[in-house]
Amino acid sequence: MAFLAGAAVGAAVGYFLNSDKKDELVEDLKEGAANLKKVFDNSFGTVKDIVDAFTDDDFETETDVPTKS
């Protein structure tokens, strides 16, 4: 199944790269890759901030959650 999906994607990419719209397709792919990188960088930064907050020396381990009696 994965082989067939890969072959279909390869055929579609080959078709578009041989068409008159290949420059437009390449620009769209570049823009999409840049947007994906930006989203990944922002997400990674957010995760890093969360991890840093939990590993900070000033982080208190006590909570206001009442204990079971």
C-alpha positions as CSV (number, residue, x, y, z in Angstrom):
1,M,0.0,0.0,0.0
2,A,2.8,2.4,0.9
3,F,4.6,1.6,-2.3
4,L,1.5,2.4,-4.4
5,A,1.0,5.7,-2.5
6,G,4.7,6.6,-3.1
7,A,4.4,5.7,-6.8
8,A,1.3,7.8,-7.1
9,V,3.0,10.8,-5.5
10,G,6.1,10.3,-7.6
11,A,4.0,10.2,-10.8
12,A,2.1,13.4,-9.8
13,V,5.3,15.2,-9.0
14,G,6.8,14.1,-12.3
15,Y,3.7,15.3,-14.1
16,F,3.8,18.7,-12.5
17,L,7.5,19.1,-13.0
18,N,7.1,18.5,-16.7
19,S,4.2,20.9,-17.0
20,D,4.2,24.6,-17.6
21,K,3.4,25.2,-14.0
22,K,6.5,23.7,-12.5
23,D,7.9,27.1,-11.5
24,E,4.7,27.8,-9.6
25,L,4.8,24.4,-8.0
26,V,8.4,24.8,-6.9
27,E,7.6,28.2,-5.4
28,D,4.6,26.8,-3.6
29,L,6.7,23.9,-2.2
30,K,9.4,26.3,-1.0
31,E,6.8,28.6,0.7
32,G,5.2,25.6,2.3
33,A,8.6,24.3,3.6
34,A,9.4,27.7,5.0
35,N,6.1,27.9,6.7
36,L,6.5,24.4,8.1
37,K,10.0,25.3,9.4
38,K,8.6,28.5,11.1
39,V,5.8,26.5,12.8
40,F,8.3,23.8,13.9
41,D,10.7,26.5,15.3
42,N,7.9,28.2,17.2
43,S,6.6,24.9,18.6
44,F,10.1,23.8,19.6
45,G,10.6,27.1,21.3
46,T,7.4,26.7,23.2
47,V,8.2,23.2,24.3
48,K,11.7,24.3,25.4
49,D,10.2,27.2,27.5
50,I,7.8,24.7,29.2
51,V,10.7,22.3,30.0
52,D,12.8,25.1,31.2
53,A,10.0,26.3,33.5
54,F,9.7,22.8,35.0
55,T,13.4,22.4,35.5
56,D,13.9,25.9,36.9
57,D,15.4,26.0,40.4
58,D,12.6,28.4,41.5
59,F,9.8,25.9,40.5
60,E,7.8,24.9,43.5
61,T,6.8,21.3,43.8
62,E,3.9,21.9,46.2
63,T,0.5,22.5,44.9
64,D,-2.8,23.8,46.3
65,V,-4.6,20.6,45.6
66,P,-6.2,19.2,48.8
67,T,-5.1,15.8,49.9
68,K,-7.5,12.9,50.4
69,S,-8.6,12.4,54.0
